[in-house]
């Protein structure tokens, strides 16, 4: 029951617990043995989300937050045994099945975000380098996540099997997220015919990067565009978009060339709905240094609009700048050393919940680190982040 004399913030917390948190995370299976629970799983999870929003970067800090905010937490959580201790948080996140938490996360995201027809969904991997085992190369936990460029939300993520790579994780991630109507972008690791087919089957389009790992396909495009450039694209049906930017002490000119004239391409029928091949030519000029030119190649199921495809490729890098970089800088993710059980994967999901909520907020014109500080200082702001 809600106490009669309850301020507005506490009433909102009751509403949030019964609403978005309870509806989407309330059915999460408790990994503890029956009869051994002194704290409800939903309360432990909720406190962890609150603490992470307010600046906690690991479970010790989450437990410290719970201790310092005990009186406030008790005003809307029925904590008959006080707040959970560090050991309780530790065991929960060691034992909790990440696949179960991920399902709840997906359900929560889908209740908050509806993809638009112009949405770009970027898929990319991120290593949690602090989880690496000493003297074992590439032993760190590796995650693959999907990010929606327009909403700025992480849509889902999966851990890469230690004996595999991103190629096997990407189709599994595509199976669980809603991409209908969107355009999916993936770097060269994910440029696989099966992945392209799955994207088309799910009602989306793709723009996939090519590198040497695609062997003949990359070479075919490189050779085609080299010859086309040699004759200034004379006789080649194509579209082009050129832009120039100055910043960070350098000038960068980008030329985007696209064509759907691909009947000559030997691999054309291997790729579902392949319509367009793309070359992006970047010129970089730094005063006092020799200029550089880089050519990158892509394939796409979209029509040959150079301006649109160039913009889509640029949006892909938002997952690096607006998610991975923020997680490392604002949440110190790359330095976290949790290695036991499922801690790394589970807390990674919690950080993405927090990042989604912080990015959604527009009431404060500040970066993510500053918003987390405000959430620690101002309980009213923290409450409204959850609405």
N, C-alpha and C positions, 0 to 999 in steps of 0.2 A: 504493500500500500504506500501511496505517496503522502508524506506528512502534510497536514493542513497548511501550515505556514512554511511555504517553500518558495524561494526566490525564482526568478525567471530562468536563470542559467541551469539550476538544478532540475526544473521542470523539463527543460530542453534535453538534459542528459537522460532523464527517464524516457523521453520520447525517442531519442536516438537508440537507446538500448532495446526498446521494443520495436523500433523501426529498422533502419538500415543495418545496424550491427546484428540485432537479434534475428532479423529475417534472412540475412545472408550468411551469418556465421554461427547461428544458434544450433544448427544440426551437426556441427563439427564433432567427430567421434573422439571421445576422451581416451587417450592411450594408457591412462593409469588403471590399476586394479580397483574394482569396486570396493567401496568401504574405506579406501585410503585417501579419498579426496576431502581436504579441508576447505578448498577454494574451488568455486565453479570455474570450469574451463573458459567460458565466455567472459568472466571477470578478468581472468589472467590475460586473455588475449586483448581485451579492451584496455586494460592498464598499460599493456605493452605498446599499443598503438598511441595512446595518450602520451606516454613517456617519450616515444620516438619522435612524435610531433614536437615535443617540448625540448628536444636536444639530446636525449639519451642515444648513445651510439653502440652500446653493447648491453648485455643482460645485467651486468653488475650495476650499470648506471640506471637501468630500468628499475631494479630493486631499490636503489637509493632514492629514485624519484618517488616510488610507492611509499617509502618510509616517511619522506619529508612532506608528502601530500596526503598522508593517511586521513586526517580529519576531513578534508575536502572529498576524498574518494568515498569515505563512509557516508557522506550525505546523500549519495545516490546508488551506492552498491551495498548490498547486505553482507558485509564482511564480518561475520560472527566470530571468526578466528583472527581478526586483524588483517593486515595486508600480507600478501605472499612474500616469502623470503627469497633470497637469491637462489637457493638450492631448488625451490619449487619452480621458479622460472626456468632454471637450467634444465631440469628433468623434463618439463613439458616440451621444451623446444628440441631436446635430444630425441624424445620418443614420438612426437607428433608426426604423422605421415604427411610429408610435403604435398603429395598428390591430393590429399583431402583438403589441406589448407588452400591449395591452388584452385580447387573447384569452387571453394567459397569465395576466393578472390575474383575469379572469373564471373561468378554470379553477381557479386557486388559491382564490378566494373560495368557489366551489361545493364544493370539497373540505373546506372548513372550516365552512360554514354551511348548515343546512337550515331553510328558512322554516317557521314554525309557522302553524297555521290562523288565529291571531289577529294575524299580522304585518301591520304597516302599512309599505308601501314608499313613501317620500316622494321625489318627483322635483322637482328645482329647479335653477336655473342659478346660476353664480357667475362673475363677471368677475375675471380676473387683471389688476388695474389697473396693476400695474407694467410690464406688457408693452406699454402703449399707446405709439404713435408720436407724437412731438411734433407739435402743431398738427393732429392728425387725430382728429376726434371718433369715439368708439366703435371705435377701432382695436385695442383690447386683445383678448387671447385670451379667449374665453368658453366655459366648460365646462358641460355638463348632467350631473348625476349622480343616481344612485338610492341611497337609504339605507334600511336596514332598522331600524325603530325598536326592536325587541326585542333583536336581537343587537348593535345599535350599529355594524354593519358597512356600509361603502360597498360596494355590490354591483357597480357599474360606472359608467363615465362616458364621454362622447363630447364632442369639440370641436364647437362650433357653427360652421357654415360662415360665413365673413365676409360673404357676400352673402345670408345667410338669417337665421333666428332660431330660437328654441327649438322652434317648432312642427314644423320638419322634423327636428330632432335627436331629439326625444322618441320618435317611432315607431321610429327606428333603435335607440335604446337599449332600448326594450321588446322588440325582436326578439332581443336577445342576452342578456338577463337572465331568470332563472327567477322568475316571479311567481305561479305556480299556487297558488291557495288564499289568496293575500294580498289586502289592500285597497290599491289604489294611490291616492295623493293627489297632486294637482297644482294649482298656483296658476292664476289666471285665464288666463295665457298659453297653457296647455295644455288649456283647456276647448274641445275640438274634437270633433265627432262621429266623425271617423276614429280619433282617439286612444281615445275611449270604446269603439268597436267592437273595436279591437285588444286592449284590456285584457280585454274579455269573451271574445274568441277564445282568449286565453291562459289562461283558467280563473281569472281574478281578478275582483274587484269594484273599483268606483271611487267616490271622493268628489272632485268637481271644483269649484273655486271659480269664482264668477261675478263679473264686473265689467262696466263699461260697454262693454267691447270685445265682449261677447256681445249687445249691442243689445237686440232685442226680448225675448229670453229673460230677461235680467236685469230688464228693465222689467216683464215679466209677473209674475215672482216678487215683485218689490218691491211692485207694486200689489196682488197677492193677499194678502200678509202685512199690508200696511197696512190693508186692509179687514177682515181677520180680527182684527187687534188692535183695530180700532175697535168691534167687537162682542164683545170678550173671547173670541174663538174660539167663540162660540156657534153651534152647528150645524155646526162644522168638525171632522171627525174628525182628531185630532192627538195627539201625545205631547210632553211638555215636561220639561225637566230644568233646575233652577236651582241655581247654586253661587255662593259668595261667598268672596273671598280678601282678606287684608290683607298688604301687603308693599311694600317700597321706598317707604314714605311715602304709599301710596294704598290705597284700597279698590276692588276690582273685583267687580262682580256680573255673572254670565253667565247668560243665559236662552237655552236651545236649544229651538226649536220645529221639529217635523218633521211631515210629513203625506204619506200616499200617495194622498190624494184629488186626483189630477192628471188625470182624464179631460178636464177643461176646457182643459188646457194645449195650445195649438196645435202646439208643437214636440215633444210627447210621443213620437211615433213616429220622430223623427229620431235619438233617442239610444238606443243598444243597452241593453236591459234596464232602462231608467229606471224606478225604483220610488218614489223619495222626493225631495221638495224640502225644503230646510232654511233656516232663518233663525237666525243667532246674534246676539243683541242684547247688547252689552257696555256696562255703565254704569261709568264711572270717576269716582271722587270723590277729589280731592286737597285736603286742608285749606287753606282760605284762597283756593281758586280755584273758578271755576264748574265744575260737573260736566259730563261729556260722555257722549253716547250714540252708539254706532256700530252699524250693522246690516250684516251680511255674509250673502251668499246662496250656497248650494251645491246641487248635484244629486248623486244617488247611485243606484247599483244595489242598495243594501242595503235591508232592511226598515226601517220607521220607528221605530227606537229612539233617543230623544233622548239618553239617557245614553251609549250606545255611539257614536253619530255625533259627539257633542260631544267625546268622548275621542279619536276618530280625528283630528278637525280639530286638536286640541291637539298630538297626536303629530307632525303634519306639520311643525310649526315646529321640531322637534328637528333637522332637517337644517340649519337656520340656526344654532341654538345649540350643537349638539354636533358639527358638522362644519365648516361654513364659518367660524364664529367661531373655532374652535380652530385651523383652518389658518392664519388670519390672525394670531392671537395667539401660538400656540405654535410655528408654523413660519414666520412672517413672509411668508406666501405673497403677500399683496397688495403687498408692497414689492419682490418679486423682479422683476428687469428683463430676464430672459432672453428674447430676441426672435428669435434666429437659428434657422433650420431648425425642428426638432421639439423643441427643448429644453424649452419651456414645457409642452407637452402631456405629454412623457415624464416629466419630473420631477414633474409633477402626479400622475401615476399612482404614482410611487415614494412620494410623501408620503402618499397614501391607503393604500398597503400598510403604511407605518409607523404611521399613525394607527389602522388596524384592529388591528394587533398590540398597540399600547400600550393601546387601549381594552379589549381582551380580557383584559389582565392584571389580576388582582385581588389579587396578593400585596402590593402597595404601595398604601396608601390616600393617594393624592396625585394632583395634576393632571397633565396631559400634559407640561407644561414640566418639572415636577419629575421625572417618570419618565424623560424624556430625559436629564436630568442624571445620574440614577442609572445609566442605561445607559452613559453615558460614563465614569463612575467605577468601575463594577463589571462586568467582563467576564462573570461568571457570570450576573448578572441579564440582560445583553444576550443571552446564549445562550438563556436560558429564555424570553425573549420570542418566540423563533422556533419553539419546540416546538409 
